[in-house]
Amino acid sequence: AGCDEPYIEIGRAARERPPIPGPQDIFRETPPDLNPRIAGLPDNTAVSLDSGGFSGTEIPWDYDREHGMFVKYGGCNNTVARYWRGYGNDLSYYDPRTETFHVRRAGDVSGADRPGTGCTRSIVYDSHRKLFWFYGGASGAPGTPQAAGWPARRGTWAYSFAEDKFSFMEPDGESGRGPGEHNCYLVYDPHHRIIVAPEEGRTWVFDTRTAVWTLRDTPGSPSAMISNYTRLVYVRSLKGTLRVAVVPTGRTSAERPAEARSASEAAGNDTVFWKQIRKGGEWSEWTHRTLLYDHAAGDWRDLKPEGQPNFRNNKYGLAYDIVNDVVLLIGGNINWNGPVVEDIWAYVVRENAWVKLAPEGDAVPYGENLQAVYDPRHNATLIRSDRGNRIAAYRYKRGELPQGFLDTQP
């Protein structure tokens, strides 16, 4: 059931007008126009936005095309309410038009029928059914009751934003339970109406029409992305899901190679990185491959683009700009919470090439667990970093949305 209390609203607009009463009134009162600070951005320019008290880390957000909001659920280090500390399960959203952050569902560990507390949960907007799919989640204190089936309910959920209603997807057989911990990177493929989760040599496929997971052998999938806190993106012009995979080049050494550089030295400078997996063990060289999931062939294929972005192996942002048909690779770390890579690269689909960008305007909020999701209404990518809780909007180039995109599929 929805909450009867008014929304909690924090940020620029909250200081300028009184809170909007009622769970449903928010959509009638929210201004339908665009944010001029974002809409007026020149090409290749970033602008800092009011973060509005956004709370909860190591958790993604995704864009609700119907309502024009960025929605997130829970996270660790959650301080969205004064009474709450630790892992959360609040349902919150950010309105880029007013630069305000709203809490629709406060944290609740009473046993309500909704996903438990935690971070590293994927949240995916289904533009056909106009709902969100939640998957996974690493739970933590405050814990949820052992009653009401909580331990079994860390799987797949559906959430209707319009109805404010959660539904748990009961698994259909053993394979229907889906993959293991898959963090923050799942994305919706509207052409095939699926969600894919790659692992080494195999890929889980979730059919959103039947709400069933199946497992496919995919030799072209080089590795899982567990614990990376990164995103996949759906590329409309290629009709497939794209990933920037971290893969070994095949070069190894029993000793530290002379050309091996520290993570701090390599960050933002090198396209390859030498890494020793275990102390005293072998050294191996790593790089990126740009892969696309071919649903008809049932495997991942290497796009073999011209150029190569600088190396990073977790917590980078990935967003698809549908107006310009480019994929943006933003920030990230080398190694777990290691040195930050402060750059933006564009994968230009029509040229099959990676190009390094030099953004102008305000500073891009590079940092830990960077999230980047494209806002088609504003033709800009919203970037959020856990480091300093900063949000910015970045425009690659001006342009017009494909006619009817917000209303038609895919």
N, C-alpha and C positions, 0 to 999 in steps of 0.2 A: 504494500500500500504506500501511497505517496505521503510526504510529510505535510502537515497542515500549517506549519509555521512559514512565515515569509522567507524568501531566499535571503541568504547572506550575501551582500554585495560589497565588494572592496575595490577601491581604485579611483581613477579620475572622475568618473561620472557620479560615483557615490558621494563624493565631496561636493558635487554641484547640484544634486537633486535628492529628494527623500527616497528611501527604499521603495521598490515596487511590490505591492502586496499580492499574495496568492501565487501558487505554483503555475497556473496557466496564463495569468495576466502578463507575464514577462514577454511573451511573444507578440502580444497586441501593443505593448508599450515600447518595445525596443525599436529605435529608429530604423527605418527601412533603407536609409541612404548609406553611402559608404563613408569610411573614415577619410577625410581629405588629406590627412598626413600620410596615409598609405597610398590612396588613389593618385595623389599628385607626385609620387616618386619618379625621378628621372631614371633612365637606364643605368644598370650596374651601380645601384645606390641602396644603402641601408639607412633605416631610421630606427632609433630606440623608442620602444613603447613602454607605457606604464605597465608594470608586471601585475599590478592589482592584488598583491598578496598571494600569488600562486604558491601552493604548498604541496609537498610530496615529491620525493626524488626517485630516480631509477624507475621511472614509469613514463610511458609515451602518452601522447595525445593524438587524436585523429579528427578530421574535419567532417562535420555534419553538413552535407550539401543542402539539405532541406532548410535548415534553420540558420546556417551561416556561423556556427559556433565550433570551437575546438574543445572536445570533450576528453576528460581524463578520469581515472578511477584509482583512488588509493595512492600508494607509494610509501616509501620509508621516510624517516625524519619528518613525519607529518605533523604540522602544527596549525592546521586549518581552524581548529577550535581551541580555546584556552584550556579546556579540560582534557585535551587529547595530546598524548606523546607516543611516539613509536610508529609502527606501521598502521596505515589507515585503510579504510574502505569507503571514504566519502566519494560521492559522484559530483564532479565539479565541471564547470565549463568557462572558457574565456571568450569574451565577445570582442573581436578586433575593431568593431565599429565604434565602441565606446571605451575601449581599453579597460574593461572591468572584468573581474573574476567573480563568479557566482558559485555558491555551494547549493546544489539541489538536494542531495541526500547527505546528511551529516553522518559521521562515523557511527557504526552500530555493531556491537558484538553480542547482542541479546539473543541471536538465533533467527533473525529475520531471513526470509528466503531471498538471499542475494549473495554474491561472491564475498569471500572472507577478506580479512586484512592481508596486505602484502604489497610487494613491488614486483618488478619483472613480469608483468602481465601484458599480453598483447591486447590491444583494443582496435577493432577494425570496423569501419563504416561500410555497410552494405547498401549501395545506392539503388538497388532494385527494390529491396524489401523495406528500405528506409529504417533500418535499425542497426545496432552495433553488435558485433560478436566479441565476446571476451574469452580469452584462453590463457590457461596457466596461472602463474602467480606464486611467488615465494613467500610463504606466510611467516608472520612474526608477531611478537607481542605488540599490543594486547591481543590475546588469543580469542578464538571463537569457541562456543560450547561444543562438547563432544556429542551432544544430542542433536537431533534434527539433521543427521547425515552430513555434517560439515566435512569430515575427513574425505568423504567420497565426492565432494562437490567442488573440487579445484579444477574441474574440467572445462567444458564449453558452455557458455551462457549466451543468451540473446537478451538485448535490452532495447526496448522501444522508448525513444526520447519523447515522442508525442504523447504516449500513454503513461510514461514513468513506471514501466513494468519490466521486471526481470523474469526470465524463463530458463530453467536448467535443462540442458539437452541430455537426456538419458542415453548412455552409450549403447550402440547396437552391436553386441558381441564384443569379443576381446579387441579386435582391430578398430572397433568404433570408438575406443577410449582416446585415440589420438596420440600425438607424440608426447615426449616428456617435457621437461622445463624448456620453454622456447622463448623466454624473455620478451622483448618489446618489438619484434621486427615483422610480424605477419601483416599482410596487406591483401586487399580484395582485388580479384581479377573479374571485372564486370563483363568481359567478353565471354568467358567460360563459366562465370558465376561460381568460382572456386577460390579457396585460400590454400596456398602451398607452404609447407614447412620443410626445408631441405635438411638432410642429414648426410653423413658420409656414405655415398653409394646408394642412397635411397631417399625418397621424398614422400612425406605425408600430404594427402590431398583432401581437403574438406569441401564437400559439395553443399553449398548453402541452400539448395532447394530441398535436400533430404536431411540436412544436418547430420551427415555421417562422414567419419574419417576413414580413408583407405590408405594403404601403404603400397608404394610403387618402387620397384628396383630402378634406380637412375644412376648408372655408372658415371655419368658426366657431372655428378654432384661431388665435389672434392672433399668437402668437410662440412660439419655442422657449424652453426653460428651460436651455439650455447654460450651464455655469459658475455656476449658481445654488446648487448644493448644497442643494436643498430636496426635499420629498417630495410625491408625490401621495397621496391616501388613497382607499380603497374605502369607500363608504357603503352599508351593508347595506339600510337602509330605502329608499334610492333606486335600488338595484341598479345602481350605476355608479361610475366613478372621478371624484373631485372634485379640482380644482386651484384654487389662488388665483393667478390670472394677473396679471402686471404688464403694463399696457397704457397706451398714450397716450390722453389724453382728446380729442385733436384740436386743443387750443389750442396755438398756437406763437407765437414772437416772435423778431424779428431781433435784438433787444437783450435784456439781462437784465431780466425783468419786475420791477416795483416790489414785487410780493407774493412774489417768489421768496426762499426762505430757505435758509440753508446746511443741509447734512446734519445737523449737530449741533443746530441750532435745530429742524429738522423732526422729528427722531427722537422718537417717542412722543407727538407733538403733532398732526401733520398727516395728513390722509387723502390728500393729493396732494403731488407733489414736482416742482419745475421742474428740469430737467436739460439741460445742454449736452453733446451727444454728442461733439462734437469742438471743440477750442479754436478760437475765432473763428467757429464755426458757429451754426446756429439753436438756439434754446431750445425745449423742448417740455415739456408738463405730463403727468405720469404718475400713475396710480392703480391700484386693483385691480378685477378682475372675478372673481366666483365662478362657475366653469364646471363642468359635468358632462358626461362622455362618454356619449352615447346610442348604445349599440352597434347597436341595431336601425336607427336612422336613419343611423348612420355619421358622426356629427358631434358637435361640442361645442355645448351650449346654455347661455346665460346664465341663471342662476337668479334674477338681479335681486333679491337679498335686501334687506330693510330694514336700514339702517345700513351702515357701512363701517369696517373696521379701519384703524388707523393704517398709514401707508405703510412698506414695507420691500421691498427688491428682491433680496435673496439671503440664503442661509444661515439661513432660518427653519425652525422645526420645525412639523410638521403631523401630527396624530394623530386617529384616530376612536375615540371612546368608545362602544362598542356598547351598554353598559348604559343610558346616558342619551341615546343618539342625538344626540350633538353632535360637532362637529369643533373641535379646539383648535388655534389659531394662536399659536405661542409664539416670542417673541424675533425675532432676525434682525438684519441690518445694512441701512443705506442705503449703497449703493455697495460696491464690493469692499473687504472688511475695513474698512469705514467705521464711523461711529458706531453703537453697538448700540441697538436698540429694546427696551426692557425692559418688556414687557407681555404679557398673555395675553388672547386674545379667543376667545369660543365662538360657533361657528355653530350655532344651535339649529335643527335640520332641520325639526321639526314647525311652527315659527313662521316659517321662512325668514328668519331675522334674525341679525345679528351683535351680540353683547353683550360689552362690556369687563368683565373680571373683576378682582378685587382679592384675590389669594391671601393666606392667612394662614400662619403657621408659619414654617419655615425659608426662607431666601432661595432663589428659583428661580435655577438657574445659567445665566442669560442669557449669551450670548457667541458667539464665532465658531463657525461650522459646527454650530449647535445641532441635535441629533437628538432626536426625540420619537416614541416608539412605545408603543402601548397594551398593557398586560398584563391580559388578561381574567380571569386567575385572581385577581389582587389588586384588580381594578377600579380601576386607577391607571395613569397615564401616566408612563413612565420618561423622564427628560430628561437628556441629557448634553451638555456643552459642552467644546470643545477648550480654552477659556480656563480654565486651572487644573485641567483634567481632573476636573471635578466632575459628580456624578450625584445626582439627586433624584427622588423619586416625588411625583406630584401627583394628588389625587383631586378630581374635579369634584363628584360627589354619590354617596352610597351607593345601592346597588341590587343587583338580582340578575341574573345572566346569563340570557339566553334558555335554556330547558331544552334540554339536549343540545347546546349550541353547540360545546363542545370536541370532540364526537364526530361531529357531523353536518355536512353541507354543503348550501348555502353558508353 
